[in-house]
């Protein structure tokens, strides 16, 4: 089993969560070792750039 997977991190109403599976209308997330199904529209993803162009 590959333990070096890239984790997708998002924010759900101000809480930092791991996104396990993302679909059009609902997503499976993990927060504090628990898994929840939430509306995808409520998730916020922030992309950061490491270097300026």
BELBEL-V61771 format. One record per residue. RES is the residue in one letter. PHI is phi in whole degrees, -180 to 180 (999 if undefined). OMEGA is omega in whole degrees, 0 to 359 (none if undefined). Layout:
# BELBEL-V61771
RES|PHI|OMEGA / RES|PHI|OMEGA
This chain:
# BELBEL-V61771
X|999|182 / X|-83|181 / X|-95|181 / X|-104|180 / X|-78|174 / X|-78|180 / X|-97|176 / X|-92|181 / X|-109|177 / X|-137|178 / X|-119|179 / X|-123|183 / X|51|176 / X|88|179 / X|-100|178 / X|-81|185 / X|-129|173 / X|-97|179 / X|-92|182 / X|-86|182 / X|-145|181 / X|-118|177 / X|-124|183 / X|-63|187 / X|-111|181 / X|-140|181 / X|-139|175 / X|-101|182 / X|-125|176 / X|-123|177 / X|-140|180 / X|51|177 / X|64|175 / X|-120|181 / X|-111|183 / X|-137|172 / X|-102|183 / X|-133|174 / X|-72|180 / X|-62|180 / X|-63|180 / X|-84|179 / X|-83|178 / X|-121|178 / X|-114|179 / X|-119|178 / X|-102|178 / X|-116|177 / X|-98|179 / X|-81|182 / X|-139|175 / X|-79|181 / X|-74|none
